[in-house]
Amino acid sequence: MARNKYIFNPESLRFDKIQLSFRAKTFRFLSYLFASILLAITYYVVLIIFFDTPKEKILQRELNQMTLQYELMQKKLGRMDDVLSNLEETDDNIYRTIFEVEPIPGSIREAGMGGINRYSELEGFNNDEIVIKTAKALDKIRKKMYIQSRSYDDLIELARNKEEMIASVPAIMPISNKDLKRTASGWGMRMHPIYKIPKFHYGMDFTAPRGTEIYATGNGKILSVKRRKTGYGNYIVIDHGYGFETLYGHMTSFNVKKGQKVKRGDVIGFVGSSGTSTAPHVHYEVHKNHKKVNPINYYFNDLTAEEYEKMIEISMKSGQTFD
């Protein structure tokens, strides 16, 4: 019960009871009400800013746990990426070397996913950076695994066809060359016999009497049979598959037709001196993936290690070519 308040009246020399008007009572009530509301709001704001509710504490613990799991996932993805990199290196430097096929270009292995922003729906949330980073790492590993899987499919197919491949790769000399005495000029810079200027020789020359048999150096299909008065003269190109082609130049005549299939050792033509040539010989080239390569590395069915070294020595001594 509210206590009464009094005020001293000097005229009557006694205390008179204070009587508040309705307006004053209303004002006092509203003042108390607003003060209470303001205090309540202040307490609420303080609680929100400095103290978490039980539900917020639970959610924060869940968020911390998820962040930890994402960080652990990042480490696991990093280890998986290392394992994949080792598989890729083994694939390129061992398996594909065995089958003599080109490694998968790094531009393909490391290519991005492309297209629109694939992670836009993950943006705008708390910790979205780590979520997007994890999603990108996962997509990268998934793509690398797909490419590596396709590569192994190719290698399995190559392994099945290994016997055919071994028979197709150029592996003998284009003419009979006992004691290597017919080795004339090898790969490299040589003096041109007609123009008398240094010129790179993209093949090997083998001297032999006119009419000597010329052999296919691997299984394949006759790609070209051409007659020319200059350059290679009368020449044949064989497509061996697996990226290999061989060229035989300066023939006097042919023993095959375009489109004909041949096996290693088949006689495809005969030595001559047609085209730009100074003496009877066969000019022999090996092309790998449309690039000319040194033929001396493709006589492994004919030469021992000692004969290989001797052939290199003989071919390097020649100062000029025959074509």
Secondary structure, 3 states (H helix, E strand, C coil): CCCCCEEEECCCCEEEECCCCHHHHHHHHHHHHHHHHHHHHHHHHHHHHHCCCHHHHHHHHHHHHHHHHHHHHHHHHHHHHHHHHHHHHHHHHHHHHHCCCCCCCHHHHCCCCCCCCCCHHHCCCCCHHHHHHHHHHHHHHHHHHHHHHHHHHHHHHHHHCHHHHHHHCCCCCCCCCHHHCCEEECCEEEECCCCCCEEEECCEEEECCCCCEEECCCCEEEEEEECCCCCCCEEEEEEEECCEEEEEEEEEEECCCCCCEECCCCEEEEEECCCCCCCCEEEEEEEECCEEECHHHHCCCCCCHHHHHHHHHHHHHCCECCC
